[in-house]
């Protein structure tokens, strides 16, 4: 067991920091340091070459970089903390920078502020519901965090109900807190999910793949059967079709899509469409 660990340590010790643009979509290892192109200053482009990403940018910087999961700030350096593929999303303004993260195949969910998740109500404690979201501890949900809820008009939430909500508080020092309303006080699709349907769990990597704007899987599934589907960033999917058989077929297809090629998936969809 010591030999693989020593080999990995020697690799990281002997390897130089790699330019992020050259390893996008490739596997990165914990402990690696990433380099980004030198940022432009007020006088124009810099001296060229690469340098460690400056996260405490001064007056020279015009580029804003966001570190996502799998990356950690260490002074002026950007270090990899998880094994996976490096991903990048350009900002809508097109001014450079953007979001960098590591797409890893982890199963344990870590709450992130703003994430929409599917939880299970496990207990009532006064005016607070305790919700299992698959993390290290349950999240809290106030009865006033529902559309139209008041002290007299309480929502009908029971232990065992499925909740689709959003995190407003999520950090390592505080208990996660959920709400089922947006900034305007509207439910916007959040709240208690129907009793029918099937809830199952997949990897976090598959969830991000299914929620991508250009995901072909969801388009193909939607043509197969009429359905209702809810995705949670915590790796949970709730699906409901007209019959129990169709619901089970859809759940099995979504679970298997992670390891199927595009051709294999199209063959299965064509067979189901013919049957």
N, C-alpha and C positions, 0 to 999 in steps of 0.2 A: 504493500500500500504506500510505503514511503517513496518508492521509485517514481510513480507518476507525479506525486506532489513535487519532488525535487526537480523533475523535468520541466514542469510548469513554472516553477520558481526561476530556473535557469533561463527559460524562454523570456519571461517578463523582465528579468534583470538585464539580459543581453539585448533585448529589442529596443529600438528607438521609437520615440513618439511618432505616430502615423498621422498623416493628413486626413481629416474627416471626409473630405470630398472624394478621396480615393478608396475609401472602405465602406461607402454607403451601400447597404444591402448585404454586406459581408459580416461574418461572425467576429465579434470582439470579445475579449476576455477581461475578467475583473483585474484591476490594477493597471490597465493600459492608459496612457495619456494621449489625448487627441489634440491635434493642431488644426487651426483654421487659417484661411488666407488672411494676410494682414489687412486691417481695416483702413478705409480711406479717411484722410484727415481734411482739414479745411482747404488745404492747398491742392488737393488731388490725390491720386493713388500713392501708396507708400512705396517703400523701396523694394517691393516684390518679395518673393520667398514665403516661408511659413514661420509662424511664431506661435507659442502657446496662447490659447484663447484668453483674452483679458476680460474677466467678468466684472471687474470694478472699473468700468470704462470711464475715462476722464473726458475732457473737452474734445479730444481728438475723435472720439468714437461717434459714429452715426448709426451703428448697427446694434440692434437689440436681439440678444440670443436667449432663448428660454431652455432650461435644462429639464428634460422630462424624466420618467422612470428609468432607472438603470445608469444614470449619470449623477455625479456629485461634484460640487464646487469645492475646491481645495486651494484657497488663495486665488492666484491668477491662472490656475490650471483646471482642466476638465478631466476627471478621472472616471473610468468605467467601473461600475460596482456589480453588474450582472452579466452573465454570459448570454449572448443573443445577437441578433442582427441590428446593426445601426440604421436608424431611420431618420429622415429629415422632412420637414414640412415647411415650404416657403410661406412667408407672410402674405396676406392679401394685398398689401401695398406694393409688394415686389421690391422693397428697399434692401433686401439681403437679410442675413441673420436667420430668423425663423425658429422653429422648435426642433431640437434634437432629442431622441430617446432611443432606448434599446428595447427591441421587440423580443421578449423572452417567453418561454413556455412555462411560466409558473402557474400554480393552481391556487395558492393562498392569496386572497385579495387583500390589498392594503388600501383603506379608504382614502380617496382624493377629493378635495373640495370641488364641487361642480359636477361630479360623476352622477349619472342616473343609474340606480341599482334596483334590484328586486330583493325585497326582504320578507322575512316571515315573523309575524308578531308572536313573541314567546311569553310575554307577561304584561300585566297592567300594574303600574306603580303610581297611585294617585292620579295625577293629570298627565302622566307620561307613559307612553308605550315603549316597551323594550323590543327591538327588532333585530333578528339575526340576519346579518348581511354577509356572512362567510368570513369575516375578519377575526382578529384576535379577541375582540370584545363586541358585545351588542351595541347598536346605535340607539339613541333616544329620539322619540318622536312625540311632540306635544299634540294634544287633541285640538289645539287651535291652529295647527299647521295644515288644515284642510280648507278647501274653498267653502265659504259660507258658514264656517264653524264659529259658534259663540259659546258663552258659558251656559246658555239655555239650550242651544241647538248643538248638541254634541254629535260627532260622527259615529256611525254604527260600525265600530271596529271590534272584532273579537279575536281572542287568542287562536292562532292557527291561520289567520287570514294572510293573504299575500299582498304586499304593499309595493307599489312602484313609486319611488321618490328620488329626491336629489339631496346630496350632502351640502350643507351650508357651513359646517364646522368639521374639519378633519385634519388633525395633527397628532403627533406622538405624545403630547402632554395633556390632551383633553379627550373626553369621551366624544365619539362621533355624533353629530346631530343631523337629523334628516328633516325635510319638509316635503309636503305634497302640493305646494303652490309655487308659482313663479314670482318674479319681482312685482308683478301687477296684481297679485292675489288670486290669480286664476289657476285652476287645476292643470290645464294644458296637457291632458292625458294622464296625469298622475293621480294616485289614490289607490283604493282597494281594487285588486284585480278579481274578475269573476271567479266563482267557485268551480266552474267546469274548466276543462283544459288540462294540460300536462306541464309540469315544471321539471326541468332537468338541468344538469350542470355540464359545462364544457370548459375547455381551457381559456385563459384570458386572451391568448393569442388568436384563437378562433373568433372570439367576440369582436376583437378589433378588426379582423378580416371581414366579418359579416357586416359590420357597421360602416365600412369604407363606401364612399359615394359611388364608386364604379364597380361594386361587387356584383358579379354575374349570378352568384348562387341565389340570392334573394329574388332576383328577377325571374329565374327559372322556377323556383319554388312557387312563386306567386301565380305562374301560369299553370301549375299542376293542379292545385285545388284551391277553392276559396278558403281563406284562413284568417285568423287573428293571431298576431305574434308580438311579443314584447321582449326586448333585449335589455339585459342588465350588464353594466360594465364589470360587475363582480362575478361574471362567468355563468350567470343563470339565464335560461331562456324559458319563456312561457308560450305555449302554442295551443291553438284550438282550431279544429276543422269541423266539418259537418258531422262526421261520424268518428267513433273511437278508433276504427281501423285507419282512417286517413290521418288522424292525429298521431298515431304511433308510427306510421310510415314517414311522416314529415320529421318527427323527432329523430328517427333512426338515420334519415338522410342528412340532417344537419350535423349530427354527431360524427358521421363518417366522412363528411366533406373535408375535414382537416387533413385526412391522409389520402384523398383521392385526387387523381389528375383530372384535368378538364375533360379529356376524352372519356374517361371512366364515368364521370358524373353525367355527361350527355347521354351515354348509353343507358344508364339507369333511368334517367328522365324520359327517354324515348320509349322504353319498355313500359313504364308506368302509365304514360299517356295512351299507349295502345291498349292496355288492359282495362 
